[in-house]
Amino acid sequence: MSLAFFDIDGTLFAKPSLERRFFWSLQRQRKIPLRNYLAWLAELVHVSPREIWMAVRANKMYLRGLSAKSWSEYVAHTHSICLPQFFPAALQRIWWHCLRGDAIVLVSGTLSPLAEITKFALERELLWRGLEATVTVIATQLEVCNGHWSGRVSGVPMFAETKARTIRELANARQIPLAQCSAYGDSSLDRWMLAAVGHPFAVNPTRRMRRMVKLRGWQTLLWTHCSSRSADEHRDSKLSDSKLNAGKGFGVVTLPRENEGAP
């Protein structure tokens, strides 16, 4: 048994990121008050240029004052918007790791609640494929004060060296050598995590990441969307088929769908 670490944004899903999708959804629902935008800008005023990238990732002031207990309400409005379809090749690779007996760990800088949604969706996809697995989540934690998000991160954002340090701690706790483990990421901010394991894979690497891949000799995987069906698509296909079949008795002509033979 070993560990397989997966980044989320750009690795399991196509970008834009889950948090950006969530932010847009909250904007459409008008859940973010004007003062939160001003507070977000104020947090960055005195940050040096060298620290700006980390400050931006740690700045969650747009969530300040929103009820953490109402997360399920936000999810009900944003689930279909925030959570895109998994790359079929990503599901296949995770399924392969599960068959080997590897533990799946999501390691992402996204908000922890969004990573948890991804975890449950991934477990459902695996269950549909005949595998019952428990996915571990390591993500950016939000600070909660009196039941509301403070707009700050609890601890440090799950980016860059923090990812590598965290997976080392997890591997040590489970007494699994990182040399036996695999890691998948798309961004240059994932390079520390990939460098820490024995089997690193750059998935749809960004331009900066491609340069590092060449220098380090890492394997590159290009994952795109194709005709392979997810659990949701399979369910929708069955519903569509039942409606079409019901219509045959009334003289309705059914045409073959594209990619009819897709799994």
Buried (B, 14 or more C-beta within 10 A) or exposed (E): EBBBBBBBBBBBBBBEBBBEBBBBBBEEEEBBEEEBEEBBEEBEEEBEEEEEEBBEBBBBBBBBBBBBEEBEEBBEBBEEEBBBBBBBBBBBBBBEBBEEEBBBBBBBBBBBBBBBBBBEBBBEBBEBBEEEBEBEBBBBBBBBEEEBBBBBBEEBBBBBEBBBBBBBEBBEEEEBEBEBBBBBBBBBBBBBBBEBBEBBBBBBBBEEBEEBBEEEEBEEBEBEEEEBBBBBEEEEEEEEEEEBEEEEEEEEEEEEEEEEEEE
